[in-house]
Each structure stands twice: as structure tokens, then as C-alpha cells.
Amino acid sequence: METLKITVDDQQTKELVVRMLHTIKGVNIKEDKRTTSPSPSVALKELSGIWAGRDVTLAGLRDKAWRRGSVA
């Protein structure tokens, strides 16, 4: 038995390759369940909009940080 490792860039390509390999007699597919973390640009895009409708300013963040750290 021979082993082959294939690396793809995205989920859509992975699904296409897996479907194609399933049609070939004698090919057994063992999928690796490990996932890689998304690139920083993708991760940032996924977070877009989470602060929509909120007043987030540098001054406001500083104020909250200083109030949290102070002893009352």
C-alpha cells in the first residue's frame, strides 16, 4: 500500500478532490481531522461587523481600561 498526502488551499477544492478520489477503485481516503487556523486577513474579515452599532472610540476604550484598573 502506498500513501499520498495532498494539501489544498480551501474547503471547496478539498471536497472536489475527495469526491474525485472516491470514484477510483482501490483508493481509500482517510481525512485528517486537524484544522489549520485561518490566515490573519481571513480571521479579520470574519470579525467585521461585530462592533456595528456600538460607540467604540479610543478615548472610550482608555476610559474603561483605567476605570477597571482603579481601586474604588
C-alpha positions as CSV (number, residue, x, y, z in Angstrom):
1,M,0.0,0.0,0.0
2,E,1.3,3.5,-0.9
3,T,0.4,6.7,0.9
4,L,-0.1,10.1,-0.6
5,K,-0.7,13.4,1.2
6,I,-2.5,16.2,-0.7
7,T,-2.7,19.7,0.6
8,V,-5.3,22.1,-0.8
9,D,-6.0,25.8,-0.2
10,D,-9.7,25.8,0.6
11,Q,-12.7,23.6,1.6
12,Q,-14.2,23.7,-1.9
13,T,-11.1,22.2,-3.5
14,K,-10.8,19.6,-0.8
15,E,-14.4,18.5,-1.4
16,L,-13.8,18.3,-5.2
17,V,-10.6,16.2,-4.7
18,V,-12.3,13.8,-2.2
19,R,-15.3,13.2,-4.5
20,M,-13.0,12.6,-7.4
21,L,-10.8,10.1,-5.5
22,H,-13.9,8.2,-4.2
23,T,-14.7,7.3,-7.8
24,I,-11.3,5.5,-8.3
25,K,-11.2,1.8,-7.4
26,G,-8.5,0.9,-4.9
27,V,-8.3,4.4,-3.4
28,N,-9.1,4.6,0.3
29,I,-9.4,8.1,1.8
30,K,-8.6,8.9,5.3
31,E,-9.3,12.5,6.1
32,D,-7.2,14.3,8.7
33,K,-9.5,16.0,11.2
34,R,-6.9,18.6,12.1
35,T,-7.9,22.1,11.0
36,T,-5.5,24.9,10.4
37,S,-6.2,28.4,11.8
38,P,-7.3,30.9,9.1
39,S,-4.8,33.4,7.8
40,P,-4.9,36.8,9.7
41,S,-6.7,38.5,6.8
42,V,-9.5,35.9,6.8
43,A,-9.8,36.0,10.5
44,L,-10.1,39.8,10.5
45,K,-12.8,39.7,7.8
46,E,-14.8,37.2,9.8
47,L,-14.9,39.7,12.7
48,S,-16.2,42.5,10.6
49,G,-19.4,43.9,11.8
50,I,-19.2,42.6,15.4
51,W,-19.0,46.2,16.7
52,A,-21.7,47.5,14.4
53,G,-24.0,49.9,16.2
54,R,-21.6,50.4,19.1
55,D,-19.8,53.5,20.1
56,V,-16.2,52.3,20.1
57,T,-13.6,55.1,20.4
58,L,-10.0,55.2,21.5
59,A,-11.0,57.6,24.3
60,G,-13.8,55.3,25.4
61,L,-11.6,52.3,25.5
62,R,-8.9,54.1,27.5
63,D,-11.6,55.3,30.0
64,K,-12.9,51.8,30.5
65,A,-9.4,50.4,30.9
66,W,-8.4,53.0,33.5
67,R,-11.7,52.6,35.5
68,R,-11.4,48.8,35.5
69,G,-7.8,49.0,36.9
70,S,-8.5,51.6,39.6
71,V,-9.4,50.6,43.2
72,A,-12.6,52.0,44.4
